[in-house]
Amino acid sequence: MNAPDTRRRAFLQGAALAVSAGAVSRVGAAALPEAPLQASAATQPPLQPAQGRPYQPVVTLNGWSLPWRMKNGVKEFHLVAEPVVREIAPGMKANLWGYNGQSPGPTIEVVEGDRVRIFVTNKLPEATSVHWHGQRLPNGMDGVSGLTQPAIPPGKTYVYEFTARRAGTFMYHPHADEMVQMAMGMMGFWVTHPRDPGVMRVDRDFVFLMNAYDIAPGAATPKVSTMLDFNLWTWNSRAFPGIDPLVVRQNDRVRIRVGNLTMTNHPLHLHGHEFAVTGTDGGWVPPAARWPEVTTDIAVGQMRAIEFDATEEGDWALHCHKAHHTMNAMGHDLPTMIGVDQSRVAGKIARLIPDYMAMGQTGGTMGEMEMPLPANTLPMMTGRGPYGAIEMGGMFSTVKVRRQLARDDYRDPGWYRAPAGTVAREWQGGDATAPAAVHAPDSGGGKADLDVVKPGAHGGHQGHH
C-alpha cells in the first residue's frame, strides 16, 4: 500500500470523516440520521427502545434521551453542537452552548456490545470535538482535538464510530477550547446498559449532570474565565426551583446517577433514606464492596450511582450539602451584620440609594424578602412549599415518594399531605424552659487543691497549690 493510501486509511479509521454541513448534497443529507431538537426544559418521559437490544431506559432530570436509527446493524445518532438558550429557572434564561437545542445535550443510551455511530455537526463559531468520557474505544475516537483527531471546524460534520464495550455510566463533553466550551454548558450524559436487561435492574433510574455558571446579575452569558467563584450551581443547567422533583412509587428500587463537571466537589445528601453507592465511572461496585451512606462526595470529573428502596412516603430533600451551592447568584464579599443595629444609618443610605435594604441584623430569612433585582436575575434563596418559604436555590430538589402511582408515571404529584400528628408543631403544653446545668461544687470560682508530684519523688506528695 502506498503512502497516500495509508494516510487515507488512517484518516478514516480515526475520528475524522468530515462532511461539509453547508454544501452537503441531498444524497449526503439523506445519509445522515435526523438531529432532533428539544426546546422544553421539563423532564421528558423515558425513551422506550423501539429497535435494537432491549433495555430499561433512564429518566434525565430536566432533559431527554436522543432518538436513534438502526442502519445495517449500527445504532446511529446525530448531535448538533450549537448556541442555545436555556431557562435556568422561571424568571431567568441564559445564553449557553449545547447540543440539539439544550444544555446539557440529550442523554445517549446504548446497550453493551452495540456498534455505535455518532455524527457531530458543528454550528458553533469555533472548532470543537467530543470526548466520550470513560469509554473504552479506539484511540482515534477519543475526541481530543490535536492529539487523537483534527478539531471539527465550524460548519463541518464528523463521525465517531466504536463498539460500546463496557456497561456503565459515562459523560460526553468537548476536548477543544475546553475551558470556554464547558463553561458555556457543553456536556451530556451517556448510559451503556448491560447486555442482559435483568442485570442491575431497578424500578426507576434517574440521571443528571452537575454544572455551574458565573452569570452576573442582569446578564445572560456566562463568564468563561471564572475558575472557582461561580454563582449559579445547577443540575442539568437548572437551579431550584427550576429543578423538577424525582417522582417514585413507594417501595420502588431507585437509582440516581450523577456526573460532576463543575470545578469543585459536591457532597450529595438524601433525606429520609440511606442509600448504597453502587457504581462509579469505572463500573459497578461489587455487592460485597458497597457501602451505606446518606451523603456521598462526588469529585470533579467523577460519576456516582446510588441506590435505595423508597420505603418512606413523603417529599424528601435531595441536595448538595455545601450551603452556598443551594443559593443562586450572590455576592461573597459581604460583612456579617448579625447583632449590628443599622436603624440609624439605614434611612440615610436609603435617601441616596432608594432601593437599599438593611440585611443580616437578625440572620437570614432571605426567602421572605422582596428585594428589587435586575431583569433576568434569580433571587438568592427562593421556592415555596406547603408550609412557606423553602429558602433554597441552586443544587436542590426533592424525591417525592407516593403510594398511588402507576409504574411509568413520573408526573409531579404535588406536595405531600402528612397524616395528622406527624408534622413538627409549636409546643402547647407546660413550661419548656430547659433547667440550668448542674455544676461541680468548686466550679463557682473557688480555689481547688492540686496535688503535684515531682519527678523522682517515688509517688510522694510534694505540696499543695
Residue pairs with C-beta under 8 A, 6 or more apart in sequence:
1 9
10 140
13 138
13 140
14 140
14 141
14 148
14 149
15 129
15 140
15 141
15 142
15 143
15 148
15 149
15 150
15 158
15 160
16 149
16 150
16 158
17 158
17 159
18 152
18 153
18 156
18 157
18 158
19 28
19 32
19 156
19 157
19 158
19 159
20 155
20 156
20 157
21 121
21 122
21 123
21 155
21 156
21 157
22 155
24 32
24 157
32 78
32 119
32 157
33 68
33 69
33 71
33 76
33 77
33 78
33 119
34 67
34 69
34 78
35 78
35 79
35 80
35 100
35 119
35 121
36 66
36 67
36 100
37 80
37 100
37 101
38 44
38 63
38 64
38 100
38 101
38 102
38 106
39 101
39 102
41 62
41 86
41 87
41 102
41 238
41 242
42 62
42 244
43 59
43 60
43 61
43 62
43 63
43 244
43 410
44 60
44 63
44 64
44 65
45 59
45 408
45 410
46 57
46 58
46 59
46 65
46 408
46 410
47 57
47 64
47 65
47 67
47 109
48 57
49 55
49 57
49 109
51 68
51 69
51 70
51 75
52 68
52 70
52 75
52 111
52 114
53 111
53 113
53 114
53 195
54 111
54 197
55 109
55 111
55 193
55 194
55 197
56 193
56 197
56 201
56 202
56 205
57 65
57 109
57 205
58 65
58 107
58 109
58 191
58 205
58 206
58 207
58 257
59 204
59 205
59 206
59 207
59 410
60 106
60 107
60 189
60 206
60 207
60 208
60 236
61 206
61 207
61 208
61 235
61 236
61 238
61 243
61 244
61 246
61 397
62 208
62 235
62 236
62 237
62 238
62 242
62 243
62 244
63 102
63 104
63 106
63 107
63 189
63 208
63 236
64 102
64 106
64 107
65 106
65 107
65 108
65 109
66 77
66 79
66 100
66 105
66 106
66 107
66 108
66 109
68 75
68 76
68 77
69 75
69 76
70 76
71 117
73 115
74 115
74 116
74 117
74 161
75 110
75 114
75 115
75 116
75 117
76 117
76 118
76 119
77 108
77 116
77 117
77 118
77 119
78 118
78 119
78 121
79 99
79 100
79 105
79 106
79 118
79 119
79 120
79 121
79 130
79 188
80 99
80 100
80 120
80 121
80 123
81 97
81 98
81 99
81 120
81 121
81 122
81 123
81 124
81 128
81 130
81 152
81 174
81 186
82 97
82 98
82 99
82 100
82 101
82 123
82 124
83 95
83 96
83 97
83 123
83 124
84 96
84 97
84 98
84 101
84 102
84 103
84 185
85 93
85 94
85 95
85 96
86 93
86 94
86 96
86 98
86 102
86 103
86 185
86 237
87 93
87 94
87 238
87 242
88 94
88 213
88 232
88 234
88 237
88 238
88 239
88 242
88 378
89 238
89 239
89 240
89 241
89 242
89 243
89 328
89 378
89 382
90 241
90 242
91 376
91 377
91 378
92 376
92 377
92 378
93 220
93 376
94 185
94 213
94 215
94 220
94 221
94 222
94 237
95 220
95 221
96 103
96 184
96 185
96 222
96 237
97 103
97 124
97 181
97 184
97 185
97 186
98 104
98 105
98 185
98 186
98 237
99 105
99 106
99 186
99 188
100 106
102 237
103 184
103 185
103 186
103 187
103 237
104 185
104 187
104 188
104 189
104 209
104 211
104 236
104 237
105 172
105 186
105 187
105 188
106 188
107 188
107 189
107 190
107 191
107 207
108 118
108 172
108 188
108 189
108 190
108 191
109 190
109 191
109 193
110 116
110 164
110 190
110 191
110 192
110 193
111 164
111 192
111 193
111 194
111 195
112 164
112 165
112 166
112 167
112 192
112 193
112 194
112 195
113 163
113 164
113 165
113 195
114 163
114 164
114 192
115 161
115 162
115 163
116 161
116 162
116 163
116 164
117 159
117 160
117 161
118 130
118 159
118 160
118 161
119 157
119 158
119 159
120 128
120 130
120 152
120 157
120 158
120 159
120 160
121 156
121 157
122 128
122 152
122 153
122 154
122 155
122 156
122 157
122 158
123 154
123 155
124 154
124 181
125 154
126 154
126 176
126 177
126 180
127 145
127 151
127 152
127 153
127 154
127 176
127 177
128 145
128 151
128 152
128 174
128 176
128 177
128 181
128 186
129 143
129 144
129 145
129 149
129 151
129 152
129 158
129 174
129 175
129 176
130 143
130 160
130 172
130 173
130 174
130 175
131 142
131 143
131 144
131 172
131 173
131 174
131 175
132 141
132 142
132 143
132 160
132 162
132 170
132 172
132 190
133 170
133 171
133 172
133 173
133 190
133 281
133 301
134 168
134 169
134 170
134 171
134 281
134 282
134 303
135 162
135 164
135 165
135 166
135 170
135 190
136 165
136 166
137 162
137 163
137 165
138 162
139 148
140 148
140 149
141 148
141 160
141 161
141 162
142 148
142 149
143 149
143 160
143 172
143 174
143 175
144 175
145 151
145 152
145 175
145 176
146 176
147 175
149 158
151 176
152 158
152 176
164 192
166 192
166 283
167 192
167 193
167 194
167 195
167 199
167 200
167 283
167 284
168 191
168 192
168 279
168 281
168 282
168 283
168 284
169 189
169 190
169 191
169 192
169 207
169 257
169 259
169 279
169 281
169 303
169 305
170 189
170 190
170 191
170 192
170 281
170 303
171 187
171 188
171 189
171 190
171 209
171 259
171 261
171 281
171 303
172 187
172 188
172 189
172 190
173 181
173 182
173 186
173 187
173 188
173 261
174 181
174 182
174 186
179 224
179 225
180 224
182 211
182 261
183 213
183 214
183 222
183 223
183 224
183 226
184 222
184 224
185 211
185 213
185 222
185 237
187 209
187 211
187 261
188 209
189 207
189 208
189 209
189 257
189 259
191 207
191 257
194 200
200 278
200 284
202 252
202 253
202 254
202 255
202 307
203 248
203 249
203 252
203 253
203 254
203 407
204 246
204 248
204 249
204 252
204 253
204 254
204 255
205 254
205 255
205 257
206 246
206 254
206 255
206 256
206 257
207 256
207 257
207 258
207 259
208 235
208 236
208 257
208 258
208 259
209 235
209 236
209 258
209 259
209 260
209 261
210 233
210 234
210 235
210 258
210 259
210 260
210 261
210 262
210 266
210 298
210 320
210 395
211 234
211 235
211 236
211 237
211 261
211 262
212 230
212 232
212 233
212 234
212 262
212 263
212 264
213 222
213 230
213 231
213 232
213 234
213 237
214 222
214 223
214 226
214 229
214 230
214 231
214 232
215 221
215 222
215 223
215 231
215 232
215 329
216 223
216 329
217 329
217 373
217 374
217 377
218 374
218 375
218 376
218 377
219 376
220 376
227 263
228 263
228 264
229 332
230 262
230 263
231 328
231 329
231 330
232 239
232 328
232 329
232 378
232 394
233 239
233 262
233 320
233 324
233 325
233 326
233 327
233 394
233 395
234 394
234 395
235 243
235 395
235 397
236 243
238 244
239 328
239 378
239 393
239 394
239 395
240 326
240 382
240 383
240 390
240 392
240 393
240 394
240 395
240 396
240 397
241 382
241 383
241 384
241 390
241 392
241 393
243 396
243 397
244 397
244 412
245 315
245 397
245 398
245 399
245 400
245 412
246 254
246 256
246 318
246 397
246 398
246 399
246 400
247 400
247 402
247 405
247 409
247 410
247 411
247 412
247 413
248 254
248 310
248 399
248 400
248 401
248 402
248 405
249 310
249 401
249 402
249 403
249 405
249 407
249 409
250 310
250 311
250 312
250 313
250 401
250 402
250 403
250 405
251 309
251 310
251 311
252 309
252 310
253 307
253 308
253 309
253 310
254 307
254 308
254 309
254 310
254 399
255 278
255 305
255 306
255 307
256 305
256 306
256 307
256 318
257 279
257 303
257 304
257 305
258 268
258 298
258 303
258 304
258 305
258 306
259 281
259 298
259 302
259 303
260 266
260 298
260 299
260 300
260 301
260 302
260 303
261 300
261 301
262 300
263 300
264 300
264 322
265 297
265 298
265 299
265 300
266 297
266 298
266 320
266 322
266 325
266 395
267 295
267 296
267 297
267 298
267 320
267 321
267 322
268 295
268 296
268 297
268 298
268 304
268 306
268 318
268 319
268 320
268 321
269 294
269 295
269 317
269 318
269 319
269 320
269 321
270 294
270 295
270 306
270 308
270 316
270 317
270 318
270 399
271 294
271 316
271 317
271 318
272 312
272 314
272 316
272 399
272 401
273 294
273 308
273 309
273 310
273 311
273 312
273 316
273 399
274 292
274 293
274 294
274 308
275 292
275 293
275 294
275 296
275 306
275 307
275 308
276 290
276 291
276 292
276 293
276 306
276 307
276 308
277 285
277 290
277 291
277 293
277 296
277 304
277 305
277 306
278 284
278 285
278 290
278 305
278 306
278 307
279 285
279 303
279 304
279 305
280 302
280 303
280 304
280 305
281 302
281 303
284 305
293 306
295 321
296 304
296 306
298 304
310 399
310 401
312 401
313 401
313 402
313 403
313 416
314 400
314 401
314 416
314 418
315 385
315 398
315 399
315 400
315 401
315 415
315 416
316 398
316 399
316 400
316 401
317 396
317 397
317 398
317 399
318 396
318 397
318 398
318 399
319 325
319 326
319 392
319 395
319 396
319 397
320 326
320 394
320 395
320 396
324 330
324 332
325 394
325 395
326 392
326 393
326 394
326 395
326 396
327 380
327 381
327 392
327 393
327 394
328 378
328 379
328 380
328 381
328 382
328 393
328 394
329 377
329 378
329 380
330 380
334 360
336 360
337 358
337 359
337 360
337 361
338 360
338 361
338 362
338 363
339 361
340 360
340 361
341 361
342 358
342 361
343 358
346 356
346 358
349 356
349 358
350 356
355 371
355 372
357 369
357 371
359 369
364 381
364 391
365 389
365 391
366 379
366 380
366 381
366 391
367 379
367 381
367 382
367 383
367 384
367 388
367 389
367 390
367 391
368 389
369 379
371 379
373 379
378 393
379 393
380 393
381 389
381 391
381 392
381 393
382 389
382 390
382 391
382 392
382 393
383 389
383 390
383 391
383 392
383 393
383 396
384 390
385 415
386 415
386 416
387 423
390 396
400 412
400 413
400 416
402 413
402 416
405 413
442 448
449 464
449 465
450 464
450 465
451 461
451 464
452 462
452 463
452 464
452 465
453 459
453 460
453 461
453 462
454 462
